[in-house]
Amino acid sequence: MRRLWRRLARGVSRALPKRLYARSLIIVIAPMILLQSVIAFVFMERHWQTVTQRLSQAVTRDIAAVIDVIETYEETTEDGEEDYSEIIRIAQERLALQISIEPPDPLPPPGPKPFFSILDRTLSEEITRQIGRPFWLDTVGNSNIIEIRIQLDGKVLRIFARRSQAYASNTHIFLLWMVGTSLVLLAIAVAFLRNQIRPILQLAEAADSFGKGRPTPSNFKPRGAEEIRRAGSAFVLMRERIERQIEQRTAMLTGVSHDLRTILTRFKLQLALARSKADIKALDQDIEDMRSMLEGYLSFARGDAAEDHGAFDLASFFDKMREEARLMGCEFEASLSGKREVLVRPNAFSRLLTNVISNGFRYASTVSVDAVHGRGSLVITVDDDGPGIPPEKREDVFKPFVRLDAARNQDESGTGLGLSIARDIARGHGGDIMLEDSPLGGLRVVIRVPA
C-alpha cells in the first residue's frame, strides 16, 4: 500500500508544472474551483430540488383538481356526447394549463430518461403520489413546454404546461454571475502574480549570468515583495564581495609577480656577466623554471576574471591550430556544426582550447576536434591517439601542480597547471571539462560550456 502511494505521489509530481508561475496559478485556481464546486453541488442542488419540488407539487395539484372536476361534473351535449369545453376553459384561464380529452388509446412507451434531470424525477414522483394513475411524461429537450398524459376511465387526459411552472429555470443567471465574477478575480490574480514572479525570474537570470562569468543584466534591481527584495539585495552584496575578493587576490598576485620578476631579472643579469663559471647553465635553467612556474601560477590564479565577453570565432581558431599541427608534424582534423561564433571571454577561451589541443599535439600523432554549437550550448570533443591517462588518475591531472608520470600536460617543463587552468576557465564560463577514452585509442577531452 505504501509503495502504491509513493508511485501515485511520483505520478502527481511529474504531472504538476515545474515553473513557479504555473504552480502559483494552480494555488489560486484550485481553491476557487473547489469552492465553486461545493457551492454548485450543495446550495444550487438544494435550491433546484426544493424549488422544483414545490412547483411540481403545485402543477400536480392543479392536474389532480382538473381530474376531480372531470370525474365529478361530466356534462353531455344534446347528442349525448360528453362536453368538456367549460373544464378546458377553466384550466386554461385559471390554471394556465392546456388540456384535451382524447380517446382511450394506449399511452406511448416510456422514453429514455436523462441522466441528470430534477424535473423529470420530481414531477414523476408527485404524479405517482397525488394522482396514482398510469401516466406518460415528456420533459426531454429544450422546449418550454412539457407534456403529460394520464390514463382515466375510458379516456386520456393530455396536459401541456409551461416548463417554468414546474421547474426553477432561472438558476443559470446565478451560475453566470458566479463564473463571471470568478473570471474577473482570476484575471486580477494573474496580473498580481505576474508582477510578483517577474522579480524572481530576474534574480534567477542575474545569478545564472554571474555563475557563467557574464556581466549582470543592467536592468537588474531588487524589487517585488519584501522577501524577494531581501534575496535580491543579498545576491547583490554577495556578488560585490566576490568581485572585491577577486580584485584583491589579483592585485596581490600581481604585486608578488612584479617583485619576483625583478629578482629573477637581477639573477639573469648576474649570470650573464659571469658566463665563465661552470655551474652557470644549471642556475640559468633553475631561473627559467622559476619564471615558468610563476607565470603559470599567476595565470591560474588570475583566471582572466576581468576580461569582458565577446565573440570568439571557432573556425578561425581551428585554422590556427591546423598551422600549428603542420609545424609540429601532427595530423589534425576539425569539424564545426552550428554557428561559428560563440559568446565567451575570447582570450581565456583561446587559452583553454590551446592548452587542451596542444597537449594532443605534444603526445599524439593524430588529433581530431569536433565542435557542436546549438540549443544554448557548445560541446567540443578532442580525440587523439596518444598514450592517454588511466581512468583512476584523470581527476588528479586537474589539480594544480600535480603531474603524473604518464600524464599529458602542456607544462612539460614546469608547473603542471595546463589542465587546471583549462578547467578553471571552463567552469568560469558555467561549463566543465571531462576526460574519457577516445575511439582513436588515446584520450578524449569533452568541453561543455553554455553558449
Secondary structure, DSSP 4 states (H G I P E B T S, - for coil): -HHHHHHHHHHHHHHS--SHHHHHHHHHHHHHHHHHHHIIIIIIHHHHHHHHHHHHHHHHHHHHHHHHHHHHS-EE-TTS-EE-HHHHHHHHHHH--EEEEE--PPPPPPPPPPSS-HHHHHHHHHHHHHT-S-EEEE--SS-SEEEEEEEETTEEEEEEEEHHHHS-TTHHHHHHHHHHHHHHHHHHHHHHHHHHHHHHHHHHHHHHHHHTTPPPPTT----SSHHHHHHHHHHHHHHHHHHHHHHHHHHHHHHHHHHHHHHHHHHHHHHHHTTTSTTHHHHHHHHHHHHHHHHHHHHHHHTTTTPPPEEEEHHHHHHHHHHHHHHHT-EEEEEEEE-SEEEE-HHHHHHHHHHHHHHHHHH-SEEEEEEEEETTEEEEEEEE-S----GGGTTGGGSTT---SS---S-TTS---HHHHHHHHHHHTT-EEEEEE-TTSSEEEEEEEE-
